[in-house]
Amino acid sequence: MEKTMQKVAKESFMSWNRIEEIILDVKPLFDAASDAICIQNVEGEIIYRNPYYEKMIKRGNRELVEDERYIYHNDRQAGKIVVYHDLSEINRLKRELDRLNQKLRKVQVKYSFKDIIGKNKELLKVVNTAKIAAMTPATIMIRGESGTGKEIFANAIHNNSPRRNEKFIKINCSSLPEELLESELFGYKEGAFTGARRGGKRGLFQEADRGTLFLDEIGDISSRMQVKLLRVLQEKEVMPVGSTETVPVDVRIICATNKPLEEMIEEGAFREDLYYRLNVFPLFIPPLRERREDIGLITEYLLNQYNEFYNRNISEIEPDGIDLLQQREWYGNVRELENVLSRALINMEEKDVVLTKAEIASALSGENVRNGKKTAQEKESNFTFPNNLKEALEMVESRCIEEAISRHKGDKNKAANDLGIPLRTLYYKCKKLNI
């Protein structure tokens, strides 16, 4: 295009009468151009415009950049060629890229070590050890009770590692049936099974290539899956379901569990060789009841987050309220504390600025004693089943599960045994029933 414009400008030194001949010469090229082009005389009147110029005028496009060359005749300006470059598509793609980058920043690592709140010596020792481990490629096993923040530690380790700019992918191994877990982790080939996606699917190991894969509840995987996982860790390659070819992967593994794996090894429920592959760098997170001095700091941190979420303005907590929180055993750990504080804030008014001991006590007991609202006992006495059978069954099922979990102080393993259902089924029902 540049050469053509130069040619037109050069040849324009000839007689102005030849301009129409020049236009005829270059018209096929200009007509096929993807930019808007026009040729104007010295008065600015358009004597030629290509088809794309017509489209530009109809669209009323304003995202344009002009590139022009003057035409001279006998050393006098006789007209000019103007090329309009349409930037609308480039700008649209740029805006879309900015939006995707914003979304990516949100779905990438959520937590860093700054989000691990506490001054307990044992906790700080674990944090310092985790920072050292993060800079190595070693497989890390995070141990601790349910609700202690194992996922936050996993996020923080990835965010502090050389792989921080790559993907962090997590999966709860106990929440999926064995067959589905296998296809999720290793992927599958087209036609591998009924309902398989056309073209197959990449597994999470492939998705996390050069990044980190967090395997939560690793103690709940079956013996068969343990063998497959051991092979991936040894060979550093995966074989998708239905395929005979392996795919190399470079993945940093972080796993977590609250199960007594050593006892499971003795019982034959967990492979010893897999245990030593995963337990390269163990981290033990202390439960909340062993670091009661951190409860006040954690409470303030959570309230700062929940104020915006629940549209509240709590800026102070009564010291007696903190003392009350510190007296509890917290078998559900930080997750249980989160639930209690959420319940307290929901029961408060927007104008309230102080979280009192009475409101904390009410939240701890699961009751709502604010004026004009029913207590838990009142709700119980007014309880009625819905007419729809499905809704009634779900209500009964939800209450049974909630009571079992409460009875065992947040221990879902014991609750599942009490209810007579597998642990992964309990997780599924809790998610389905929003428990």
N, C-alpha and C positions, 0 to 999 in steps of 0.2 A: 504494500500500500504506500509506504514511504517513497519507494522508487518511482511509483506511478505519479505521485504528487510532484516529485522533483521534475519528472519528465514533462508534466503539464506546465509547471512554472517556467521551465527552460524554453519549451517550444512556444510559450506565449510571447516571446520577444518577436516572433513573426507577426505578420499582419493580423489585426483583430478579427478580420474576416475569416481567419482560419480557426477561430475558437470553436465554432460550431462543429468543424471537422474533427478537432481534437476531442470534443465531447463525444462525438460518434465513435471515435477510436477506443476511448476508455470506458464507454457506457457499459459494455458487457461485464467488465470487471467491477465497476462501481455498483451495477445492479445486483451482483451476486454477493456483495460485501455484507458482513454482519454488523457493520457500524452505519450510522446515519450520515450521509454525505450530501452536500449541496455545493453548487458553484454560483457565486454571486458576481454581478457586474459592479462597476465603480460606484453606482448609486445605491448599492446594497440590494438590488432586486435579484431574486433567485431565477437563474436561467436554466438550472438543472437541479433535480433532486432524485435520489434513488428510492426504491420501494421501502427500504427500512426507515428512511427519513419520514415517509408518509405514516408508517406505523407509529413512529415516535410522536408525531404531532397528534395523532388520534388518542394516544394513551395519555398525553399531557405529562410526559416524564420530566421530572425535575432533577433527577440524580445523574447529571451529565457533566462531562469534561470536554471542552472544545479544543481542537487542534487545527490550526489554520495555516495556509501558505498563500502568499500574495502572488497575483499574476501581473506581469509588467509588459507594456507595449511601448517601444521607443523610450525606454527609461522612465516611463510613467506608469503609475498603478492603474491597472485596467479592471481588476476584479480579484476575487480570492476563492480558494477551495477550503471548505470547512468540514471537518470530520468530527462527529459527536460520538464520544465513547460512553456507552450506557453502563453506569456503575450500580444500577439498582440490584442486579443479581449478586454482585460482589458484596455490596453492603448487606443484603439479606443474609448471605452465607456468614458474613462476619458477625451479624447480630445473633444468628443461630448458634454459632460457635461460642459466643460469649455466654449465651443461656446454658449451653451444654457444659461449659467450664464451671458455671455456678452450681449446676446440679451435681457435677462430678465432685466438686469440693464438699458438697453436702453428704454424698453417699460414700465418700472415701472415709478415711479413719475418723471416727467420732471423738475419740478420747486420746489424751496424752497423759504423761505422768503427773502433770499439774492437776488433773482431775481426780487423782487418788489423794483423798483428804485424810490427814491424821498426823499425829506426832508421836504415836506409840513407837517405842524403840524396836519392837519386833517387826512392825509394819515397815518402818523406815529401812530396816535391814533388808527386807524382801525387795523394797523398791530399788535400793542401791544395787542389789544383786541382779535384779531384772534389767537395769540399765546396762550393766556389764554384758549380760547374756544377749541383749538386743543387738549389740554390735558384732556378734558372731553368727555363723550360719547354723549353729547347733539347734537340734530339735528340743523344744521346751515343753515340759509337762507341768501344768498349773493345778495344784491340789488345794482343796478347800471346801467348806460346807456350801450348800446352796445359798445364794444371795450374798456371798462375800465379795463379789466383784471380779470373778475370773475373766469375764469377757472384757472388762475395762482394762485389766492387765494385759490381755492379749492385744487389744487395740494399741495400747501405749507402747508395747514392745515393738510392734510393727512400725509405728510412727517414729520410733527412735532408732530404727535399723537402717542399713544401707538400701533396703528394699522399700523405703517409705514412699517412693514415687510410683510404685507398682501397686497392683490390686491387693486388697485385703478381703478375703472371702471367708465367710463363716457358715457352718452348718451344724445343727443340733442332731447328733447321730441317733438319739433316742426318739426323735419325733417322726421318723419315717420307717415304714416296713422295710425288711431286708432287701427285697427285690428293687424297690424304688430307691433305696439308699445306694445300691450298687450302680444303677444307671445315673444317679445324680453325681456320684463321685467320679466314675470312670467314663461316663458318656456311653453312647450306643451307636451302632451302625444302622442305616436305613433297613427296615424289614426285620430287625432283630427280634421283635415281638409284636403282638397285636396292639395296635394303637401307637406304634413308634412313629415319631415325627418324620415326615418326608425329608430326606437328605441327612438323617441322623442328628445327633446332638453332641456337642462338646461337653465333657464332664467338668466338674469343678477343679480337678487337678490341672486340666489344660487351661481353664479360665484363669487360674492363679499362677500360671507359668511366670517365673521370675519374681513372683510376689509371695504372699503368705496365705496359707490355708489354715483356718482355725477349726479344729474338730472338737466341738463341745460334747460333753457326756460320752467320752470315748469308751468308758467302761460298760456301755450298754450295747455295743455291737456284737453280733453273733460270731460263733466260732468260724464259720465260713468266711465272713467278712474280715475277720482278723487275719486269716491266711492271705487274702487278696491284698489287704493293706500292708502286710509284712513284705510281700513281694515288691510292691511299689516303692517302699522305703529302701529295700535292698538294691533293686535294679534301677531305680529312678526312671521308670517308664510305666505307662499304663496301657492296658489292653481294653478298648471299648467293648461293651457287650455285643456279641454277634460278630466280632472282628477276629481275624487271625494275625493281625499286624499290631505291633506295639508302637506307642508314641512316646518319645523322650520328653521328660518334664523336669523343670528346675524349680522346685517349690520348697519353701521353708515351712515346716510343720510346727504349729503350736496346738497342743491338745489340753483338755481340761476334764476333770472328773471329781466327783465327791464320793466315789466308790472306794472301798478298801481293796485295791487291786492285789496287794500282797496276799490277802486272804483268798481272793478269787483264784489266784494262781495255785494255791494249795488245794483248792476245791476242784481245780481243772476247768474253771469257767473263763479263765483268761490265759492266753499263751505267754509263757515266760520269755520266749525270744522276742515277741512283739513288745512286751513290757520294757525290756532293756533297750530296744530300738527307740522307744518313745521317751523313756526316762533319762535321756542324756543330761538334761539340765533341769532338775526339779525345783519348783517354787511352791512353798506352802504359805497360803494366806491365812492369817489368824482370824478366828471368828470375832464378831463384834463384841461379845460378852467378855473377851479377853483384852479388849482395848476400850474400856468404858470412857477413858479420858478423851476419846475422839468423838464421842456421841454429840457433844455440843457443837464442835466444828462441822461435823457432817450435817447436823440439823440446820445450821445457818446456811451452809452451801445449798442444801436441797430447797430450803425456803426461798432463797434468791432465785432459784430456777422456777419453782412452782408459783411464785407470785404472778408472773406474767402468764403462765399457762392457765391458772384458775382465776385470773383477773382480781388478785388480792393485793394488799399493800402492807403486809406484815414486815415491820422493821425491828421488832424486839420480841424476845422470849423471856418469860418470867424465869428467874433462876430456879425456883421451886419446880418449874416444869421440866427443866433440864435434869434436876435431881430425880424426878419421877421417871424420866426416860432411862436414866443410868441404872435404875433399880431393876429394870426388866432384863430377862435372860436373852431375849432376841435370838430364838432358835432359827428364825427366818433371816437373821442378819440384816444387812443394809436394805435388802428388798422389803423386809417386814417394816423397817423404820420408814421407808418411802411410803408404804401403804398407810401407816398410821398418820403421818404428816399430811398426806393427801386428804384423808378423811377429815382431819382437823380443819384444813383450809376450806374444804367444801362446805362444812357446817358454819363457817364464819361469814360475816357480812363484809361488803367491799370497803366500808368505812373503818373497820377494825384495823388497828396497827400493832396490837400486842397479842401474842399467843400466850394464853394463860394456862396455869396448871390445871384448872377445871376443864378447859377445852381439850387439853392433852389427855387427861384422865378419861374424858368421854370418848375420845378417839381410840384410846387403848382398850376400852371395854366394848367398842363397836357400837356404842349408842349415840343418839343425837338428842341432846337435852336442851337445845336452844328453844327460846320461846316461840310458840306458834308452830312447832314441828313435833312429830310423833317420835316417841322413843322406840327402841327395838322391840320392847315388850308389847307396846301398843300395836305396832305393825304385825307382830306375831298373832295377837288376838283378833285382828281384823283380816287375817290372811284368808283368801278365797282362791280356789282353783279357777283358771279360765275355762270357757266353754269348749275351746278347741282342744282336742285330745293331744295333738302333737305338742302344743304349747304347754299343756299340763304335764306331759311326760318330761319335757325338757326342764320344767321348773323343779319337778321332784328330783330329777337327775342332778341338776345344778346344786340343789340344797344338800343332797347326800354327799356330793364331792366336796363342797365347801366345809361341811361338818367334819368329814374325814380328815381333810387337810388341817383344819383348826384343831381337831382332837390330837393330831400328831405334831402340832406346833410347826407347821410348814414343811415337814418332811414328806415329800411326795412319794418316796419309795415305800415308806410304811403305810401311807394313805392308799396307795395302789394295792398293796397286799391286803389291807383291811377291806377294800372294796371288791377284791377278787378279780382284778383286771390287770393286764400288763402295764408297765410304767409308760410305754410309748402311747398306749391307748388313753391313759390318764392325761398325758400332755395334749393329745389330739382333742379330747373332750374339753379340757380347760380352754384351749384356744377357740374351739367352736362355740362354747357357751360363755366366752368372755369372762372367765374366772381369774 
